[in-house]
Amino acid sequence: MHPRRFRPRSAARVVIALMAGLILAACRAPHEATPVAPQPYVIGAVFPLSAGAGRIGEMKRQGADLAVTHLNAAGGVKGRPLKIVYADSKNDVSEARSGFDKLADVDHAPVIMSAMSQISLTLVPIADRRQIVLFANASHPDLTRKSPFVFRNLPSTEKNATTMADTAFHELGLKKVAVL
């Protein structure tokens, strides 16, 4: 076997090729960079997922998850996916407060959904003080009277009672009713 001879021209060509490759790699266009997945928009939810009202909370969770699945499949919100982080209120005001604080402080949710009137009413002053939007799935009439940060997606019990009474009297002609 013959030893290879050092050839200065070949070595210079290798060095020039390496330098050119390094320069091209350093100057590649931004669109060639590895794409980064957009960060999701986070929404919090304080639902009763266990204890006595757990069945109601679980139905609300399933509905919210279904909506997020459809929304994300359609491209999300302005190209970003939506993510819901849940806290179990156990239909207890202390648990609800703790869950709200965790969703706001740890998960940084700018919007938090709630369920059940008692729980939602407890969260109103906290949402107002922290200026976090509370979207209540509850019907107590005072919910939306106490803060500009609180919204409700159900008619109030006050509105429901008035509508039922008007319908019973004017459309059904009832003059006496009994409530069980």
Residue, then its C-alpha position, 0 to 999 in steps of 0.5 A: m500500500h502506497p501512502r497518500r501524498f499531501r496535495p495542497r490544491s486538494a486540501a484548499r478545495v476541501v477547506i473552501a467547500l467546508m467554509a462555503g457550506l458553513i456560510l450557506a448554513a448560517c445564512r439560510a432563509p427563515h422559512e427554511a427553519t423548523p416550524v414551531a407549533p403555535q402555543p394554544y389559547v388556554i381557557g380554564a373551567v371550574f366544573p363539579l367533576s366529582a361529588g354530588a354534582g359530578r354527573i352535571g360537571e362531566m356532561k359540561r366537560q364533554g360538551a366543552d371538549l367536543a367544541v374544542t375538538h371541532l374548533n381545533a379541527a377547523g384551524g383553531v382561533k386565528g391559527r392557534p389551537l384552543k386548550i381547556v384546563y379543568a379544576d374540580s370544584k366538587n360543587d364546594v365554594s372553597e374548592a372552586r376558589s382554589g381551582f380558580d386561583k390555580l387556573a389563573d396563576v399556574d395555567h394563566a387562563p384569561v377566561i375561566m368557565s364555571a358551572m352552578s349558580q352558588i359556585s359562580l356567584t362565589l367566583v364573581p368578586i374574584a374574577d372582578r378583582r383580578q379582571i379575568v373573564l368569568f363565563a358562567n353556565a348558571s342562571h342566578p339573576d345576580l351573576t351578571r349584575k355584579s361585574p363587567f367581567v362576568f357573562r352568562n350563557l343561560p337565561s336567568t331564573e328570573k327571566n325563565a319564571t316570567t316567561m313560563a308565567d306569561t305562557a301559562f296565562h296568555e297562551l294556555g289560559l291557566k289561572k291556577v298552577a301548582v309547583l312541586 
